Amino acid sequence: MPGGYGPVGRDADAAGRRVPAPGRGGPRDRTGRGAEGGPQQPSVTPSVVAAAAAKVCPGFVAGAVMRRTQKSVLMTGSVGRNPVVAKYLVDDSSHWMQRLRHEISAYRTFTRQRPPVRVPRLFGADPDRRILVMEHVPGRPVAVERHPGAALPRGDVRAVLQAFGALNAWKPPSGSFQAAFDYVPRVQRYHALGLLTDRDAGDLAQLLRGLSRLPLQLCHGDALFSNMLLTSHGPALVDWEFVGYHLPGYDLAVLWSLLARDPLTRRQIVQSAQQSGSFARDAFLVNLMLVLVREIRIHDQASAGEDERRLLRRLHDDCTTVRRAVRAAVGTH
């Protein structure tokens, strides 16, 4: 069964989402809300998903529920002879409604302008009905875990780096996508939350001033290994809720942050991110610091099992390493 195709507990900075600890169910906070933010949503039956899919794709024939989370229900099915996946948004909060609209807009852009990586073909969508129907891409995810517990096969690493490299080099028509977020306010917010020290915030602000004229790069925005499917026709990227322009190296920074168990691939990522010179290096370091702080924030809020505590220790160690690299980069200016 392929992975991807919908929110699975990833962090959206503004929403403050959480992820469950490995091998555990989703945590609950003190208000009884779900681990992914917002109140518990009512159960959505398969017939509700099928009816919504049929509204946007007449002739939709329902299959089985593929995955159910607090955010969405994924259902296999078919439209004519075409296998499809219907994503129904369970969480009707304004944040996730906006993310669904953003993802639908991305798929419509991909219909008009083919990207250099394989993406599921759009069959139909209606954000008001909270439904998105897309091609069912047969394949296996590069990894199911957010933080893989072992080094990735070298062939999979090549596929990952080539796919994201092609996407990041793509120049879609002007206006197709917007900047994903403003870096300066994000640094300020993390500083205000106590996630960055005064020195961290000052160093990142200095690097950002030097990067103010650097062209942004189109990034997937959520480069989890579960969002890349390896198929017989090459890799395919799914889950486009966070696509947008970032400083160069954002997708690579996300990949690096997840690979504590794979130092060889981390070295490859660093080499790839920095091959364009000092500005590319600085952009990668800014992205990496913010991504790691976000990861710490996610897992610090999740249930406190031993696996989670070990992961947090590794993330803090990584953050210390990157902090030193940021300070060294500032010292070269």
ABEGO torsion letter per residue (X at the ends): XBBEGEBAGBBBAAAGBBBBBBGBBBBBBAAGBBAAEEBBBBBBBAAAAAAAAAAABBGBBBBBBABBBAABBBBBEBBEABBBBBBBBABABAAAAAAAAAAAAAAAAAAABBBABBBBBBABBBAAAGBBBBBBBBEBBABABABBABBBBAAAAAAAAAAAAAAAABBBBBGABBBABBAAAAAAAAAAAGABBAAAAAAAAAAAAAAAABBBBBBAGBBBAAABBBBAAEBBBBGAAABEBBBBGAAAAAAAAAAAABAAAAAAAAAAAAAAEAAAAAAAAAAAAAAAAAAAAAAAABBBBAAAAAAAAAAAAAAAAAAAAAAAAAAAX
